[in-house]
């Protein structure tokens, strides 16, 4: 069970949702401007997408690489 929990906490989705929640709270309390909020959310989504692409590329290269004789 602990392995599943630690794997869940390391998931980039949880990190992105947490970042979005914190930024939303900061915007709500007026500590963050509209432009800054937009930039942070766009960067977070971009990092999430880029992380998925890199992860998928690593998986594909690991499965398609065959040892040379």
N, C-alpha and C positions, 0 to 999 in steps of 0.2 A: 504494500500500500504506500509506503514512503517513497518508492521509486516513481509511482504514478503522480504523487503530489509534487515532488521536486521537478519532474518533467513538465507538469502543468504550469508551475511557477516560472519556468525558464522559457515558456512559449512567448514568441514575439507578439502574438495577438494580445495577450494579457498586458504586456508592457505598453502596447499602443493604446489600449483601452484606458489604462491607468493614466497615461500622459494626456489623453483627451479629457478625462474626468478632471484632472488637476487644472488643466487650461480652462475648462469650462467654469470651474469654481472661481478661478482667478478673474475671469471675464465677468462673472456674475457679481463679484464683490468690487468690481471696478479697478482692479490692480493690473489689468492687462488691456491694452487698446484693441480695437477691432482688427486693425491691420496686423498686429503682432499675433493675435489669435489665429487669423487666417494663415499667416506664414508658418506658424508652429504646426497647425493641423495638416497643411499641405506637405510639410517636411516629414511629419510622422507617417502619413499615408505613403509618401514616396519611399521612405525607409522600409516600411512594411512590404511594399511591392518588390523593392530591390532585394530585400532579404529572401523573399520567396523565390525570386529568379536565381539568385546565387545558390540557394539550398537545392533547388531542382537541378541546376547545372552540375553541382557536385555529385548528386545522386546518379545522374545519367552518366557522368564520366566514370564513376566507380563501377557501374554495372556494365559499361561497354568496353572498358579496358581489359584486354586479355593479356596474360603474361606472354612475353616473347620467348620463343624456343631458343 
